[in-house]
């Protein structure tokens, strides 16, 4: 059994590469003929096919009003699966990259009048697009708290010191010292009516999640760029996935992800980050109790959806709409 093939990626030219912080590179992607690109909303990401054969999702950082280019920022990671190293080490100005049309699982709430942005490190990328959009449209107020280790490790620091961001940005560098961490609690002690958007490393995301438990659930939004959620756990158990459309039965071993088990069975599911952070592999859950491990779905969405790249089953079996 197979699902329909995903649309063919666009072939975009790398028109410029800049190192905007230590080990962090900005890529400007355009059509060779200078034509318009598919539109996107702030918070969107694209999937990039990498030289090593893998794919990764990267947030778009430029203003959505710019239809002639996409801007992504890539941190070269020495650990991980080699995707960022493959891109940074192999791709140069003038090269062509296969890139998907934009998708968005981190969109700005359409009716919000106030936004509170919390970013850590490379997590600033989608929030840059959001702030650029809000600066242009003046649709809502916002404040950014941007937490990094040092100025040299802070992408977009030059841009954030520009006049258009004056009074809207708080930069904090902790020097790698936990005792110098920024105290976020005063921001969250009392719900303010703002929508909170947080993107950064797991420790930052966990802190914000813990501090906002008393806020309206629909006002808190997360996006992550880590694959730590995909790591197997010692208490993982085997279970069964039933495929409602084909009638197939897929056995998922304790050390195997649902998506890998589906692939072995012959069922193709769209995927990209395989870390529970991009939303590409969202699958309709018809029955069973899922062990949700993603950072994309809301509590309401988890009732009948599952991210098959990282999540598992609490019940003996799950029934998926495949």
C-alpha positions as semicolon CSV with decimal commas, in nm:
position;residue;x (nm);y (nm);z (nm)
1;X;0,000;0,000;0,000
2;X;0,128;0,347;-0,085
3;X;0,001;0,699;-0,041
4;X;0,007;0,953;-0,328
5;X;0,349;1,098;-0,400
6;X;0,424;1,441;-0,262
7;X;0,448;1,732;-0,510
8;X;0,782;1,770;-0,683
9;X;1,012;2,024;-0,515
10;X;1,115;2,348;-0,681
11;X;1,476;2,388;-0,792
12;X;1,592;2,712;-0,631
13;X;1,922;2,889;-0,670
14;X;2,132;2,985;-0,368
15;X;2,181;3,353;-0,448
16;X;2,369;3,437;-0,129
17;X;2,522;3,273;0,180
18;X;2,618;3,472;0,490
19;X;2,754;3,359;0,826
20;X;2,529;3,562;1,057
21;X;2,666;3,413;1,382
22;X;2,935;3,163;1,469
23;X;2,843;2,843;1,283
24;X;2,505;2,981;1,171
25;X;2,449;3,059;0,804
26;X;2,176;3,248;0,618
27;X;2,074;3,122;0,274
28;X;1,887;3,335;0,021
29;X;1,692;3,110;-0,219
30;X;1,543;3,235;-0,547
31;X;1,420;3,116;-0,883
32;X;1,684;3,131;-1,155
33;X;1,453;3,344;-1,369
34;X;1,372;3,583;-1,086
35;X;1,006;3,480;-1,084
36;X;0,769;3,480;-0,789
37;X;0,774;3,201;-0,535
38;X;0,469;3,041;-0,371
39;X;0,331;3,270;-0,102
40;X;0,370;3,199;0,269
41;X;0,254;3,332;0,604
42;X;0,482;3,422;0,894
43;X;0,588;3,110;1,085
44;X;0,602;2,892;0,774
45;X;0,878;2,646;0,688
46;X;1,004;2,474;0,376
47;X;1,152;2,129;0,330
48;X;1,499;2,125;0,174
49;X;1,648;1,820;0,003
50;X;2,010;1,800;0,118
51;X;2,328;1,688;-0,059
52;X;2,352;1,380;0,165
53;X;2,011;1,258;0,044
54;X;1,817;1,359;0,353
55;X;1,555;1,629;0,402
56;X;1,517;1,892;0,669
57;X;1,261;2,159;0,752
58;X;1,382;2,517;0,785
59;X;1,173;2,813;0,896
60;X;1,142;3,108;0,662
61;X;1,282;3,421;0,826
62;X;1,202;3,691;0,570
63;X;0,891;3,907;0,543
64;X;0,609;3,712;0,372
65;X;0,553;4,016;0,149
66;X;0,877;3,924;-0,032
67;X;0,761;3,692;-0,308
68;X;1,095;3,678;-0,490
69;X;1,299;3,492;-0,226
70;X;1,303;3,259;0,072
71;X;1,544;3,318;0,359
72;X;1,647;3,031;0,587
73;X;1,906;3,010;0,865
74;X;2,100;2,690;0,928
75;X;2,311;2,603;1,231
76;X;2,592;2,362;1,155
77;X;2,550;2,081;1,409
78;X;2,841;1,847;1,474
79;X;2,605;1,598;1,637
80;X;2,280;1,470;1,490
81;X;2,220;1,299;1,156
82;X;2,448;1,515;0,944
83;X;2,184;1,719;0,764
84;X;2,307;2,063;0,861
85;X;2,672;1,967;0,803
86;X;2,582;1,840;0,457
87;X;2,419;2,170;0,368
88;X;2,676;2,404;0,519
89;X;2,981;2,212;0,398
90;X;2,860;2,135;0,045
91;X;2,627;2,411;-0,076
92;X;2,766;2,734;-0,217
93;X;2,633;3,044;-0,390
94;X;2,503;2,954;-0,735
95;X;2,414;2,596;-0,642
96;X;2,062;2,463;-0,692
97;X;1,861;2,315;-0,405
98;X;1,533;2,123;-0,424
99;X;1,289;2,306;-0,197
100;X;0,922;2,237;-0,122
101;X;0,640;2,487;-0,123
102;X;0,594;2,644;0,222
103;X;0,383;2,484;0,494
104;X;0,287;2,632;0,829
105;X;0,222;2,472;1,167
106;X;0,331;2,781;1,364
107;X;0,107;3,051;1,221
108;X;0,022;3,373;1,401
109;X;-0,320;3,376;1,566
110;X;-0,528;3,584;1,320
111;X;-0,726;3,786;1,575
112;X;-0,458;3,844;1,839
113;X;-0,370;4,202;1,931
114;X;-0,063;4,126;2,145
115;X;0,219;3,877;2,097
116;X;0,492;3,767;2,336
117;X;0,782;3,605;2,151
118;X;1,039;3,388;2,333
119;X;1,333;3,269;2,122
120;X;1,653;3,083;2,192
121;X;1,944;3,059;1,948
122;X;1,845;2,956;1,596
123;X;1,481;2,953;1,713
124;X;1,471;3,320;1,619
125;X;1,419;3,235;1,248
126;X;1,038;3,197;1,230
127;X;0,994;3,482;1,480
128;X;1,198;3,712;1,254
129;X;0,935;3,656;0,984
130;X;0,659;3,725;1,235
131;X;0,813;4,051;1,356
132;X;0,890;4,169;1,005
133;X;0,530;4,101;0,909
134;X;0,394;4,284;1,214
135;X;0,628;4,580;1,159
136;X;0,498;4,616;0,805
137;X;0,128;4,562;0,873
138;X;0,111;4,717;1,222
139;X;-0,158;4,455;1,286
140;X;-0,065;4,390;1,650
141;X;0,177;4,478;1,930
142;X;0,464;4,246;2,022
143;X;0,768;4,203;2,244
144;X;1,058;3,965;2,187
145;X;1,276;3,811;2,457
146;X;1,574;3,657;2,280
147;X;1,801;3,438;2,491
148;X;2,144;3,322;2,372
149;X;2,482;3,227;2,512
150;X;2,683;3,517;2,370
151;X;2,669;3,790;2,104
152;X;2,882;3,580;1,868
153;X;2,620;3,303;1,883
154;X;2,324;3,534;1,823
155;X;2,192;3,527;1,466
156;X;2,012;3,839;1,344
157;X;2,158;4,050;1,624
158;X;2,254;4,324;1,377
159;X;1,902;4,336;1,232
160;X;1,742;4,340;1,577
161;X;1,939;4,650;1,670
162;X;1,784;4,842;1,380
163;X;1,544;5,131;1,449
164;X;1,233;4,937;1,344
165;X;1,280;4,702;1,640
166;X;1,358;4,970;1,897
167;X;1,174;4,909;2,224
168;X;1,038;4,577;2,101
169;X;1,335;4,347;2,171
170;X;1,512;4,231;2,488
171;X;1,843;4,052;2,420
172;X;1,996;3,844;2,699
173;X;2,327;3,653;2,693
174;X;2,391;3,414;2,983
175;X;2,751;3,322;2,897
176;X;2,663;2,956;2,948
177;X;2,614;3,016;3,321
178;X;2,283;2,886;3,458
179;X;2,305;3,141;3,739
180;X;2,286;3,413;3,476
181;X;1,978;3,276;3,302
182;X;1,699;3,522;3,225
183;X;1,407;3,500;3,468
184;X;1,098;3,441;3,254
185;X;0,855;3,398;3,543
186;X;0,756;3,766;3,571
187;X;0,637;3,745;3,209
188;X;0,406;3,453;3,282
189;X;0,302;3,498;3,644
190;X;-0,031;3,645;3,536
191;X;-0,197;3,581;3,199
192;X;-0,191;3,905;3,003
193;X;-0,411;3,822;2,707
194;X;-0,111;3,795;2,474
195;X;-0,046;3,498;2,248
196;X;0,290;3,338;2,334
197;X;0,515;3,200;2,059
198;X;0,825;3,009;2,168
199;X;1,095;2,851;1,954
200;X;1,429;2,727;2,081
201;X;1,610;2,440;2,252
202;X;1,420;2,185;2,464
203;X;1,523;2,340;2,797
204;X;1,371;2,675;2,699
205;X;1,056;2,514;2,561
206;X;1,011;2,307;2,877
207;X;1,055;2,614;3,097
208;X;0,792;2,811;2,907
209;X;0,557;2,514;2,905
210;X;0,591;2,476;3,283
211;X;0,536;2,847;3,348
212;X;0,226;2,880;3,130
213;X;0,017;2,595;3,266
214;X;-0,231;2,847;3,407
215;X;-0,260;3,038;3,078
216;X;-0,532;2,959;2,819
217;X;-0,406;2,658;2,628
218;X;-0,492;2,815;2,293
219;X;-0,265;3,113;2,365
220;X;0,060;2,911;2,390
221;X;0,239;2,804;2,071
222;X;0,564;2,610;2,029
223;X;0,799;2,515;1,750
224;X;1,120;2,320;1,802
225;X;1,426;2,235;1,593
226;X;1,557;1,931;1,779
227;X;1,533;1,558;1,710
228;X;1,573;1,462;2,076
229;X;1,205;1,365;2,089
230;X;1,273;1,082;1,845
231;X;1,517;0,902;2,077
232;X;1,392;0,560;2,198
233;X;1,305;0,524;2,566
234;X;1,384;0,228;2,788
235;X;1,015;0,176;2,867
236;X;0,900;0,168;2,503
237;X;0,689;-0,141;2,425
238;X;0,580;-0,311;2,107
239;X;0,227;-0,254;1,975
240;X;0,011;-0,299;1,667
241;X;-0,102;-0,043;1,411
242;X;-0,410;-0,129;1,206
243;X;-0,457;0,046;0,872
244;X;-0,824;0,126;0,826
245;X;-0,823;0,183;0,449
246;X;-0,616;-0,118;0,346
247;X;-0,697;-0,354;0,629
248;X;-0,327;-0,406;0,694
249;X;-0,173;-0,487;1,031
250;X;0,169;-0,342;1,114
251;X;0,376;-0,460;1,411
252;X;0,579;-0,181;1,571
253;X;0,875;-0,306;1,773
254;X;0,997;-0,147;2,096
255;X;1,294;0,017;1,927
256;X;1,117;0,104;1,600
257;X;0,920;0,418;1,518
258;X;0,572;0,396;1,369
259;X;0,689;0,565;1,050
260;X;0,977;0,318;1,003
261;X;0,743;0,025;1,063
262;X;0,499;0,166;0,807
263;X;0,780;0,205;0,554
264;X;0,891;-0,154;0,609
265;X;0,532;-0,262;0,545
266;X;0,525;-0,064;0,219
267;X;0,315;0,232;0,331
268;X;0,454;0,573;0,238
269;X;0,380;0,858;0,477
270;X;0,498;1,213;0,402
271;X;0,773;1,317;0,642
272;X;1,051;1,568;0,681
273;X;1,209;1,647;1,017
274;X;1,124;1,310;1,178
275;X;1,162;1,481;1,514
276;X;0,802;1,568;1,596
277;X;0,847;1,936;1,520
278;X;0,736;2,012;1,164
279;X;0,392;1,849;1,132
280;X;0,453;1,685;0,795
281;X;0,371;1,329;0,909
282;X;0,045;1,419;1,087
283;X;-0,186;1,118;1,049
284;X;-0,553;1,082;1,139
285;X;-0,597;0,860;1,447
286;X;-0,924;0,664;1,439
287;X;-0,895;0,451;1,753
288;X;-0,656;0,366;2,035
289;X;-0,469;0,575;2,290
290;X;-0,157;0,745;2,160
291;X;0,157;0,832;2,354
292;X;0,205;1,178;2,203
293;X;0,566;1,298;2,193
294;X;0,549;1,577;1,938
295;X;0,568;1,953;1,988
296;X;0,316;2,043;1,718
297;X;-0,033;1,918;1,803
298;X;-0,262;2,093;2,048
299;X;-0,448;1,890;2,310
300;X;-0,763;1,908;2,098
301;X;-0,579;1,791;1,786
302;X;-0,425;1,500;1,976
303;X;-0,770;1,347;2,021
304;X;-0,773;1,233;1,659
305;X;-0,425;1,296;1,517
306;X;-0,079;1,153;1,574
307;X;0,274;1,236;1,458
308;X;0,395;0,895;1,348
309;X;0,764;0,990;1,345
310;X;0,799;1,016;1,724
311;X;0,474;0,921;1,899
312;X;0,381;0,571;2,009
313;X;0,088;0,385;2,166
314;X;-0,030;0,357;2,525
315;X;-0,293;0,103;2,419
316;X;-0,215;-0,234;2,266
317;X;-0,303;-0,107;1,920
318;X;-0,378;0,206;1,721
319;X;-0,604;0,241;1,416
320;X;-0,481;0,491;1,157
321;X;-0,658;0,636;0,856
322;X;-0,419;0,477;0,608
